[in-house]
């Protein structure tokens, strides 16, 4: 079966349309992409999730869809564990890359992300996790934290601005 090559923007906690690095990366990649949000049963049942939180997510996605409709895009909603949803999607699509923000949260989200990383590695899918909120995963101490965080953030921004202004031309293989 010939699957359609796509990238995926996986929305987790950041449901805004402006200044959204994963959306920008998908747009710059030059191939079709899906924007998805997962209502994960294990996250919904977790003690730190409330009805108010779920209502906020719902209304945020509705507002985001209004903005995205101007570009013929929308957030596709899924109910299921992340690994199950990605296994479902890979049956119909040749997933090239997944773009998301790194999430700092509960042990539940950390375990989920480790499973998705393994899934991506097993299926030759590139997972680009953008920095958010000054969190650098995997560091042993905070020595040079500020310098490291700004290097990552500023480098991406400069490259994208140069590309948009036409000073350089990125190929889809150049996306960082």
C-alpha positions in Angstrom: 0.0 0.0 0.0 1.3 3.4 -0.9 1.0 5.7 2.1 0.9 9.4 1.9 4.1 11.1 3.4 3.1 13.5 6.1 4.5 15.2 9.1 2.6 15.5 12.3 2.3 18.4 14.7 1.4 16.9 18.1 -0.2 19.5 20.3 0.2 18.7 24.0 -0.1 21.6 26.4 0.6 24.5 24.1 -2.6 25.3 22.2 -1.8 28.7 20.7 -1.3 29.6 17.1 1.2 32.4 17.5 4.9 31.9 18.2 4.5 28.1 17.9 7.7 26.5 16.8 6.4 23.0 16.0 3.8 24.6 13.7 6.4 26.7 12.0 8.7 23.7 11.5 5.9 21.7 9.9 5.0 24.6 7.7 8.6 25.1 6.6 9.2 21.4 5.9 7.4 21.5 2.6 5.2 18.4 2.9 1.6 17.9 4.0 1.1 17.8 7.8 -1.6 16.9 10.3 -2.2 18.8 13.5 -3.4 16.5 16.2 -4.5 16.6 19.8 -4.8 13.5 21.9 -7.3 13.1 24.7 -5.4 10.3 26.5 -7.5 8.2 29.0 -4.5 7.8 31.3 -4.0 11.6 31.4 -7.7 12.3 31.8 -7.9 9.9 34.8 -4.7 11.3 36.4 -5.4 13.2 39.6 -4.1 16.6 38.3 -6.7 16.7 35.5 -10.1 18.3 36.2 -13.2 19.0 34.3 -12.2 22.7 34.2 -8.9 21.7 32.5 -10.7 19.6 29.9 -13.1 22.4 29.2 -10.2 24.8 28.7 -8.5 22.4 26.3 -11.8 22.0 24.3 -12.3 25.8 24.1 -8.7 26.4 23.2 -8.8 23.9 20.3 -12.1 25.4 19.1 -10.5 28.9 19.0 -7.3 27.5 17.4 -9.5 25.8 14.7 -11.1 29.2 13.9 -7.6 30.6 13.2 -6.4 27.6 11.3 -9.6 27.5 9.1 -8.2 30.6 7.3 -5.4 28.3 6.1 -7.5 25.2 5.4 -6.2 23.5 8.5 -7.7 22.1 11.6 -6.7 20.2 14.7 -7.7 16.5 14.4 -8.9 15.1 17.7 -8.2 11.6 18.9 -9.3 9.7 22.0 -6.8 7.1 23.0 -3.3 6.5 24.4 -0.6 8.2 22.4 1.1 4.9 21.4 -2.2 3.5 20.1 -3.0 6.7 18.1 0.4 6.8 16.5 0.2 3.1 15.7 -3.2 3.8 14.1 -1.8 6.8 12.1 1.2 4.9 10.8 -1.2 2.4 9.1 -2.5 5.1 6.8 0.4 7.5 6.6 4.2 7.5 6.0 5.1 9.6 8.9 8.3 11.5 8.3 8.5 13.7 11.3 6.6 14.5 14.5 6.9 18.1 15.8 5.9 18.9 19.3 7.1 20.8 22.4 9.0 19.0 25.1 6.7 18.5 27.9 7.6 18.7 31.5 5.0 17.3 33.7 4.0 14.1 35.5 5.8 10.8 35.5 2.9 9.6 33.4 3.8 12.0 30.5 7.5 11.2 30.9 6.7 7.4 30.5 4.4 8.2 27.5 7.1 10.2 25.8 9.7 7.5 26.2 7.3 5.0 24.5 6.8 7.5 21.7 10.5 8.0 21.3 11.0 4.2 21.0 8.1 4.1 18.5 9.7 6.8 16.4 13.1 5.1 16.5 11.6 1.8 15.5 9.7 3.4 12.6 12.5 5.7 11.4 10.4 8.8 12.3 12.2 11.9 13.3 10.7 13.5 16.5 11.6 17.1 16.9 10.8 18.4 20.4 11.1 22.1 20.7 12.2 23.7 24.0 9.5 25.3 26.1 9.5 27.2 29.4 13.2 27.0 29.9 13.1 23.3 30.5 16.2 21.3 29.3 15.6 17.6 29.7 18.4 15.3 30.8 20.8 17.8 32.2 22.6 16.8 35.3 22.9 20.3 36.8 22.0 23.9 36.0 25.6 24.9 35.1 25.5 27.0 31.9 21.7 26.4 31.7 20.9 30.0 30.6 23.6 29.9 27.8 22.5 26.5 26.5 18.8 27.4 26.5 19.4 30.7 24.6 21.7 29.0 22.1 19.0 26.5 21.1 16.2 29.1 20.9 18.1 31.8 19.1 19.8 29.6 16.5 16.4 28.3 15.3 14.9 31.7 15.2 17.8 33.2 13.2 17.8 30.4 10.7 14.0 30.7 10.2 14.1 34.5 9.8 16.9 34.3 7.2 14.9 31.7 5.3 11.7 33.7 5.4 13.5 36.8 4.3 15.1 34.9 1.4 18.7 35.3 2.5 19.0 31.5 2.6 16.9 28.7 1.2 16.3 25.7 3.4 15.5 22.3 2.0 13.2 20.1 3.9 16.3 18.1 5.0 17.7 21.2 6.6 14.9 21.6 9.1 16.4 21.5 12.6 
